[in-house]
Amino acid sequence: MTSRTWLCVAAVALGHAAPSNAVGQAPPGQAPPGQIWVVTSPVTCPGVGGVLTDYERSVNAQLDAAMTRLEAQARRFQTRAALLGALRTQSPTGWLLLLFSGHGMADRGSSRVCIGDSEHRGEWLDIDRDLLPALPASLSGAVIVLDSCSSAHVDPRIAHVPTAIVSASPYQIDTGALFGATVLATLAAAHDDNCNGVFDDDDLFAGLNHRLQASLTLTSFEAWPKLRRNAPSPVPLPVRAQPSPRCAALWATANAVPEAALPRPLVVQRQAQTALAGGKLALPRLDRDFFVVADGAGASDARAARDAAVKAGLVELAGVDAAHAQALAATTSFAEIYRLDPALGWLQTWRLRDGLLIAVARLTRPECGMPSRTVASDTQLVVPGVPPRYAQADRILRDARGSPPHAKACFEPEGQCFDAPEARKRKEDCEP
């Protein structure tokens, strides 16, 4: 611990989505059903020192402003017993947003947060061992935001309901990073970044990173946010998403694709996604992703890429052109659509949702360029002279279906990954 005041903080859980119009945008005046619970703790626990009174006072003031803007109410908790008792006896429904703000630390491979009021000594709440098992089955899902030190040592698969965890950092974080304030600013804006018609954990994480990167506090204050999720798609928050002209245009383009031109499972789950934006509580779920072959690819190259993709479990969107595939990818939050671009003896694999280059492989080994839901991508931002901990925190959106029961979460610089089955792609087999 240095002379700085270090912050260990917060968690958020949320409610379900509101009715939608033709482009999946929630109409004015409605928010997904659910509750917002907040724990702010200006106290200390064994192992940490310094009372965060001023910081917590600032968080509470910004919380009040955010709730006023959202026309919502937050329920506050001051003790560990009160929080766990409410989860156990009151059976909250819909989507829960749970926000923790206060000291935190890692212990035995798990993150803990300090809970207590200013009148008494605080108590530790272990996220993996205490909180996640306590989330009741009455919930449709939960989003937990941990604004605290060492808050990324979590495994959401412990929860029995769809759960997403947004963590401030795997490391000690300075209060000067203003992580809690940034979370609340993003929450108040409620921008539907992924264009699925609801404001969800993915949107919160994207807006949070945009704001933190703009403030240039990451390196100096150790704010390295992570998003981890056990659900097959982003988890909604009980906040009405703000309409976006960009999303409206993308939905108009995507809706121009005839349903008959798309695989039936994709059509059905896109309908489930729209229903979620209309107030339904079931998340869309699909256990595979899709691909298109780049326009202009040679016949033999296209055949090699296509065969490898089908063998890897991807489904082709045959006959869908680049513009429509891009719009479909940008408005589908429960599955990925990739563009396979084979040329000059190489295969490039692009994720259409955000234009990220996922892999480059020789066409003699096209299987090495295939994306996987359970194996971390080989793509990593490497900055010479900067430790790996400062790599970009990427969003990994899928659960690890098919992982063995003993699989454990791992925490790589690029985000979340899971141990995969023995048949996983071996990097050494794919070296150029």
C-alpha positions as CSV (number, residue, x, y, z in Angstrom):
1,M,0.0,0.0,0.0
2,T,1.4,3.4,-1.0
3,S,0.6,6.8,0.2
4,R,-2.3,6.9,-2.2
5,T,-5.8,6.0,-1.0
6,W,-6.7,2.7,-2.7
7,L,-10.3,1.9,-3.6
8,C,-12.0,-1.4,-3.4
9,V,-15.6,-1.2,-4.6
10,A,-18.8,-2.1,-6.3
11,A,-21.4,-4.4,-7.9
12,V,-24.6,-4.0,-9.9
13,A,-27.6,-6.3,-10.8
14,L,-30.4,-5.4,-13.2
15,G,-33.9,-5.7,-14.6
16,H,-35.4,-6.8,-17.9
17,A,-36.1,-5.0,-21.1
18,A,-38.9,-2.9,-22.3
19,P,-41.2,-3.3,-25.4
20,S,-39.5,-2.5,-28.7
21,N,-40.3,-1.0,-32.1
22,A,-39.3,-2.2,-35.5
23,V,-35.6,-1.7,-34.9
24,G,-35.4,-3.1,-31.4
25,Q,-35.4,0.3,-29.6
26,A,-37.3,0.5,-26.3
27,P,-40.1,3.1,-26.4
28,P,-39.9,6.2,-24.2
29,G,-41.1,6.0,-20.6
30,Q,-40.5,2.3,-20.0
31,A,-37.6,0.4,-18.4
32,P,-37.0,-3.3,-18.0
33,P,-38.4,-4.8,-14.8
34,G,-35.9,-5.3,-12.0
35,Q,-34.2,-3.6,-9.2
36,I,-31.0,-1.6,-8.5
37,W,-29.3,-2.4,-5.2
38,V,-26.3,-0.4,-4.0
39,V,-23.7,-1.0,-1.2
40,T,-21.4,1.9,-0.4
41,S,-19.1,1.3,2.5
42,P,-16.9,4.1,4.0
43,V,-15.4,1.7,6.5
44,T,-12.3,-0.6,6.9
45,C,-12.0,-4.3,7.3
46,P,-9.1,-6.4,8.5
47,G,-6.2,-6.2,6.1
48,V,-7.1,-2.7,4.6
49,G,-6.8,0.7,6.1
50,G,-8.1,4.2,5.4
51,V,-11.8,5.3,5.5
52,L,-13.2,6.2,2.1
53,T,-15.6,8.8,3.5
54,D,-15.2,11.4,0.8
55,Y,-15.1,9.0,-2.0
56,E,-18.3,7.2,-0.9
57,R,-20.0,10.6,-0.3
58,S,-19.2,11.5,-3.9
59,V,-20.4,8.1,-5.2
60,N,-23.7,8.5,-3.4
61,A,-24.2,12.0,-4.7
62,Q,-23.6,10.8,-8.3
63,L,-25.8,7.8,-7.7
64,D,-28.7,10.2,-6.7
65,A,-28.1,12.3,-9.8
66,A,-28.1,9.2,-12.1
67,M,-31.3,7.8,-10.5
68,T,-33.0,11.2,-11.0
69,R,-32.0,11.2,-14.7
70,L,-33.2,7.6,-15.2
71,E,-36.4,8.1,-13.1
72,A,-35.4,5.1,-11.1
73,Q,-34.8,4.2,-7.4
74,A,-31.9,2.4,-5.8
75,R,-32.1,0.3,-2.7
76,R,-29.2,0.8,-0.3
77,F,-27.6,-1.7,2.0
78,Q,-25.1,-1.0,4.8
79,T,-24.4,-4.4,6.2
80,R,-23.4,-7.9,4.9
81,A,-26.3,-9.5,6.8
82,A,-28.9,-7.2,5.4
83,L,-27.8,-7.8,1.8
84,L,-27.6,-11.6,2.1
85,G,-30.9,-11.6,4.1
86,A,-32.7,-9.7,1.3
87,L,-31.4,-12.1,-1.3
88,R,-32.5,-15.1,0.8
89,T,-35.9,-14.0,2.0
90,Q,-37.3,-11.4,-0.4
91,S,-36.9,-13.3,-3.7
92,P,-36.2,-10.4,-6.1
93,T,-37.4,-10.9,-9.6
94,G,-36.5,-9.6,-13.1
95,W,-33.0,-8.2,-13.6
96,L,-30.9,-7.2,-10.6
97,L,-28.2,-4.5,-10.8
98,L,-26.0,-4.7,-7.7
99,L,-23.3,-2.1,-7.2
100,F,-20.6,-2.3,-4.5
101,S,-18.3,0.6,-3.6
102,G,-15.6,0.3,-1.0
103,H,-12.4,-1.5,-0.1
104,G,-11.6,-4.8,-1.7
105,M,-8.9,-7.4,-1.8
106,A,-8.0,-10.8,-3.3
107,D,-8.0,-13.8,-0.9
108,R,-7.4,-17.5,-1.8
109,G,-8.0,-16.8,-5.5
110,S,-11.3,-14.9,-5.0
111,S,-12.2,-11.2,-4.7
112,R,-13.7,-9.8,-1.5
113,V,-15.4,-6.5,-0.8
114,C,-15.7,-4.7,2.6
115,I,-19.2,-3.9,3.7
116,G,-20.3,-1.8,6.7
117,D,-21.6,1.5,7.8
118,S,-19.6,4.3,9.5
119,E,-20.8,3.2,12.9
120,H,-19.2,-0.2,13.0
121,R,-16.2,-2.1,11.7
122,G,-16.7,-3.6,8.3
123,E,-17.1,-7.3,7.3
124,W,-15.7,-9.0,4.3
125,L,-18.1,-10.4,1.6
126,D,-16.5,-13.1,-0.7
127,I,-17.9,-12.7,-4.2
128,D,-17.4,-16.4,-5.2
129,R,-18.1,-18.0,-1.9
130,D,-20.8,-15.8,-0.4
131,L,-22.5,-13.6,-3.0
132,L,-22.8,-15.7,-6.2
133,P,-24.3,-18.8,-4.5
134,A,-26.8,-16.5,-2.8
135,L,-28.3,-15.1,-6.0
136,P,-31.9,-16.6,-5.9
137,A,-33.4,-18.6,-8.7
138,S,-36.3,-16.0,-8.7
139,L,-34.0,-13.7,-10.7
140,S,-33.9,-13.7,-14.4
141,G,-30.3,-12.5,-14.2
142,A,-27.9,-10.2,-12.4
143,V,-25.2,-7.7,-13.3
144,I,-22.7,-7.1,-10.5
145,V,-20.4,-4.1,-10.6
146,L,-17.3,-4.3,-8.4
147,D,-15.7,-0.9,-7.9
148,S,-12.9,-2.1,-5.7
149,C,-9.3,-3.2,-5.6
150,S,-8.4,-6.7,-6.9
151,S,-12.0,-7.2,-7.9
152,A,-11.5,-9.3,-11.1
153,H,-10.7,-12.6,-9.3
154,V,-14.2,-14.0,-9.8
155,D,-15.9,-17.0,-11.5
156,P,-19.5,-16.2,-12.6
157,R,-20.2,-19.8,-13.4
158,I,-20.8,-20.3,-9.7
159,A,-24.0,-18.4,-9.9
160,H,-27.2,-20.3,-10.7
161,V,-28.8,-17.6,-12.8
162,P,-27.4,-15.6,-15.8
163,T,-24.8,-13.4,-14.2
164,A,-22.3,-10.8,-15.5
165,I,-19.6,-9.2,-13.4
166,V,-17.9,-5.9,-14.3
167,S,-14.7,-5.5,-12.2
168,A,-12.7,-2.4,-11.7
169,S,-9.3,-4.1,-11.9
170,P,-7.3,-7.3,-11.0
171,Y,-5.0,-5.0,-9.1
172,Q,-5.1,-2.2,-6.5
173,I,-6.8,0.8,-7.9
174,D,-6.4,4.4,-6.9
175,T,-9.5,6.4,-6.0
176,G,-8.3,9.0,-8.5
177,A,-9.4,6.7,-11.3
178,L,-13.0,7.6,-10.4
179,F,-14.2,4.2,-11.6
180,G,-17.4,4.5,-9.6
181,A,-18.2,7.9,-11.1
182,T,-17.5,6.6,-14.6
183,V,-19.8,3.6,-14.0
184,L,-22.6,5.9,-12.9
185,A,-22.1,8.3,-15.9
186,T,-22.3,5.3,-18.3
187,L,-25.4,4.0,-16.5
188,A,-27.1,7.4,-16.7
189,A,-26.4,7.7,-20.4
190,A,-27.8,4.2,-21.0
191,H,-26.4,4.1,-24.6
192,D,-27.3,0.9,-26.6
193,D,-23.8,0.4,-28.0
194,N,-24.5,-3.1,-29.3
195,C,-27.8,-2.2,-30.9
196,N,-29.9,-5.1,-29.4
197,G,-32.6,-2.8,-28.1
198,V,-31.7,-3.0,-24.4
199,F,-29.0,-1.5,-22.1
200,D,-27.0,-4.4,-20.9
201,D,-23.7,-5.4,-19.3
202,D,-22.0,-5.2,-22.7
203,D,-23.1,-1.6,-23.2
204,L,-22.1,-0.7,-19.7
205,F,-18.6,-2.2,-20.2
206,A,-18.2,-0.5,-23.6
207,G,-19.2,2.9,-22.3
208,L,-17.1,2.5,-19.3
209,N,-14.0,1.7,-21.3
210,H,-14.6,4.6,-23.7
211,R,-14.8,7.0,-20.8
212,L,-11.8,5.7,-18.9
213,Q,-9.6,5.6,-22.0
214,A,-10.6,9.2,-22.8
215,S,-9.6,10.3,-19.3
216,L,-6.1,8.8,-19.6
217,T,-6.1,7.3,-16.1
218,L,-5.6,3.6,-16.9
219,T,-1.9,3.3,-16.5
220,S,-1.4,5.6,-13.6
221,F,-4.4,4.5,-11.5
222,E,-4.6,0.8,-12.5
223,A,-8.2,0.9,-13.7
224,W,-8.2,-2.2,-15.9
225,P,-11.9,-3.2,-16.2
226,K,-12.9,-6.8,-16.9
227,L,-16.2,-8.3,-18.0
228,R,-17.0,-11.9,-17.2
229,R,-20.3,-13.6,-17.8
230,N,-21.8,-17.1,-17.4
231,A,-24.7,-16.3,-19.8
232,P,-25.0,-17.0,-23.5
233,S,-25.7,-13.3,-24.3
234,P,-25.4,-9.9,-22.7
235,V,-27.5,-9.5,-19.5
236,P,-30.0,-6.6,-19.4
237,L,-30.0,-3.9,-16.8
238,P,-33.3,-2.5,-15.4
239,V,-32.7,0.8,-17.3
240,R,-34.4,2.0,-20.5
241,A,-31.9,2.1,-23.4
242,Q,-31.6,5.4,-25.2
243,P,-32.6,5.3,-28.9
244,S,-29.7,5.5,-31.4
245,P,-29.9,6.6,-35.0
246,R,-26.9,4.4,-35.8
247,C,-28.7,1.4,-34.5
248,A,-31.9,2.3,-36.3
249,A,-30.1,2.4,-39.6
250,L,-28.3,-1.0,-38.9
251,W,-31.7,-2.6,-38.0
252,A,-33.3,-1.3,-41.2
253,T,-30.5,-2.9,-43.2
254,A,-30.5,-6.2,-41.3
255,N,-34.3,-6.4,-41.6
256,A,-34.0,-6.1,-45.4
257,V,-32.5,-9.6,-45.4
258,P,-35.3,-12.1,-46.1
259,E,-35.8,-14.6,-43.3
260,A,-35.7,-17.4,-45.9
261,A,-32.1,-16.5,-46.7
262,L,-30.9,-17.1,-43.1
263,P,-30.5,-20.3,-41.0
264,R,-33.7,-20.9,-39.1
265,P,-31.9,-21.1,-35.6
266,L,-30.5,-17.6,-36.2
267,V,-34.0,-16.3,-37.2
268,V,-35.6,-17.8,-34.1
269,Q,-33.0,-16.4,-31.7
270,R,-33.0,-12.9,-33.2
271,Q,-36.8,-13.0,-32.6
272,A,-36.0,-14.0,-29.0
273,Q,-33.6,-11.0,-28.8
274,T,-36.3,-8.7,-30.0
275,A,-38.7,-10.2,-27.5
276,L,-36.1,-9.4,-24.8
277,A,-36.1,-5.8,-25.8
278,G,-39.9,-6.0,-25.6
279,G,-40.0,-7.0,-22.0
280,K,-39.5,-10.8,-22.1
281,L,-37.2,-12.4,-19.5
282,A,-35.6,-15.2,-21.5
283,L,-32.1,-14.6,-22.9
284,P,-31.5,-15.7,-26.5
285,R,-29.2,-18.7,-26.7
286,L,-27.4,-20.3,-29.7
287,D,-24.5,-22.6,-29.3
288,R,-22.8,-21.8,-32.6
289,D,-21.6,-18.8,-34.7
290,F,-21.8,-17.9,-38.4
291,F,-19.6,-16.9,-41.3
292,V,-19.5,-15.4,-44.8
293,V,-16.8,-15.8,-47.3
294,A,-15.3,-12.5,-48.6
295,D,-16.4,-11.3,-52.0
296,G,-13.9,-12.0,-54.7
297,A,-12.3,-15.0,-53.1
298,G,-11.0,-17.6,-55.5
299,A,-13.1,-20.8,-55.9
300,S,-10.5,-23.1,-54.4
301,D,-9.5,-20.8,-51.6
302,A,-13.2,-20.2,-50.7
303,R,-13.8,-23.9,-50.7
304,A,-10.8,-24.5,-48.3
305,A,-12.0,-21.8,-45.9
306,R,-15.6,-23.0,-46.1
307,D,-14.8,-26.6,-45.4
308,A,-12.7,-25.6,-42.3
309,A,-15.4,-23.4,-41.0
310,V,-18.1,-26.0,-41.3
311,K,-15.8,-28.5,-39.6
312,A,-15.3,-26.0,-36.7
313,G,-19.1,-25.8,-36.2
314,L,-19.7,-22.5,-37.9
315,V,-22.8,-22.0,-40.1
316,E,-22.6,-20.2,-43.4
317,L,-24.8,-17.3,-44.3
318,A,-24.9,-18.2,-48.0
319,G,-25.9,-15.5,-50.4
320,V,-25.7,-12.6,-47.8
321,D,-23.6,-9.8,-49.1
322,A,-21.1,-7.8,-47.1
323,A,-23.3,-4.9,-46.2
324,H,-26.1,-7.0,-44.9
325,A,-23.8,-9.4,-43.1
326,Q,-22.2,-6.4,-41.3
327,A,-25.6,-5.1,-40.3
328,L,-26.7,-8.5,-39.0
329,A,-23.5,-8.9,-37.0
330,A,-23.9,-5.4,-35.5
331,T,-27.4,-6.1,-34.3
332,T,-26.9,-9.7,-33.1
333,S,-25.6,-9.8,-29.5
334,F,-25.9,-13.6,-28.8
335,A,-23.8,-14.9,-31.7
336,E,-20.8,-13.8,-33.8
337,I,-20.6,-13.5,-37.6
338,Y,-17.2,-13.7,-39.1
339,R,-15.8,-12.9,-42.6
340,L,-13.3,-15.4,-43.9
341,D,-11.0,-13.7,-46.4
342,P,-8.7,-16.2,-48.2
343,A,-6.1,-14.8,-50.6
344,L,-2.5,-15.3,-51.7
345,G,-2.1,-18.5,-49.6
346,W,-3.3,-16.9,-46.3
347,L,-6.6,-16.8,-44.5
348,Q,-7.7,-13.8,-42.5
349,T,-10.6,-14.1,-40.1
350,W,-12.5,-10.9,-39.2
351,R,-15.2,-10.4,-36.6
352,L,-17.8,-8.3,-38.2
353,R,-19.3,-7.0,-35.0
354,D,-16.4,-4.6,-34.4
355,G,-14.1,-5.2,-37.4
356,L,-11.4,-7.0,-35.3
357,L,-8.9,-9.3,-37.0
358,I,-9.2,-12.5,-35.0
359,A,-6.7,-14.7,-36.7
360,V,-4.3,-15.1,-39.7
361,A,-3.4,-18.6,-40.8
362,R,-1.9,-20.3,-43.8
363,L,-4.5,-21.7,-46.2
364,T,-2.7,-25.1,-45.9
365,R,-3.9,-25.0,-42.2
366,P,-7.2,-23.1,-42.4
367,E,-8.5,-24.7,-39.2
368,C,-5.9,-22.6,-37.4
369,G,-7.9,-19.5,-38.4
370,M,-11.2,-20.7,-37.1
371,P,-12.6,-18.8,-34.0
372,S,-13.7,-20.7,-30.9
373,R,-16.1,-19.9,-28.1
374,T,-14.0,-21.7,-25.5
375,V,-10.4,-21.1,-26.5
376,A,-9.0,-17.6,-26.1
377,S,-8.1,-15.8,-29.3
378,D,-4.4,-15.7,-30.2
379,T,-4.9,-12.0,-31.1
380,Q,-3.4,-9.8,-28.3
381,L,-2.4,-6.2,-28.2
382,V,1.4,-6.1,-27.5
383,V,3.1,-2.8,-26.6
384,P,6.9,-3.0,-26.5
385,G,8.2,-2.4,-23.0
386,V,4.8,-2.5,-21.4
387,P,3.9,-5.5,-19.2
388,P,1.0,-7.8,-20.5
389,R,-1.3,-6.5,-17.7
390,Y,-1.7,-3.3,-19.8
391,A,-3.2,-5.1,-22.8
392,Q,-6.6,-4.2,-24.0
393,A,-9.4,-5.8,-21.9
394,D,-11.5,-7.5,-24.7
395,R,-15.1,-8.6,-24.2
396,I,-15.6,-12.4,-24.4
397,L,-19.3,-12.8,-24.8
398,R,-19.9,-16.5,-24.8
399,D,-20.3,-19.1,-22.0
400,A,-18.0,-22.1,-22.1
401,R,-20.4,-24.8,-23.2
402,G,-18.7,-28.2,-23.4
403,S,-16.0,-27.4,-20.9
404,P,-15.3,-30.2,-18.5
405,P,-16.8,-29.9,-15.0
406,H,-13.4,-29.3,-13.4
407,A,-12.6,-26.3,-15.7
408,K,-11.6,-23.2,-13.9
409,A,-11.9,-19.6,-15.0
410,C,-8.6,-18.0,-16.1
411,F,-7.8,-14.4,-16.3
412,E,-5.7,-13.4,-19.3
413,P,-4.9,-9.8,-20.4
414,E,-7.5,-9.9,-23.1
415,G,-10.4,-10.7,-20.9
416,Q,-12.1,-13.9,-19.8
417,C,-11.3,-17.5,-20.9
418,F,-11.9,-21.0,-19.6
419,D,-10.0,-24.2,-19.7
420,A,-11.2,-26.0,-22.8
421,P,-11.6,-29.7,-23.7
422,E,-8.6,-31.7,-24.7
423,A,-9.5,-31.4,-28.3
424,R,-8.8,-27.6,-28.2
425,K,-6.8,-26.0,-30.9
426,R,-3.1,-26.2,-30.0
427,K,-1.2,-23.0,-30.7
428,E,2.1,-24.9,-31.5
429,D,0.3,-26.7,-34.3
430,C,-0.6,-23.4,-35.9
431,E,2.7,-21.6,-36.0
432,P,3.5,-20.3,-39.5
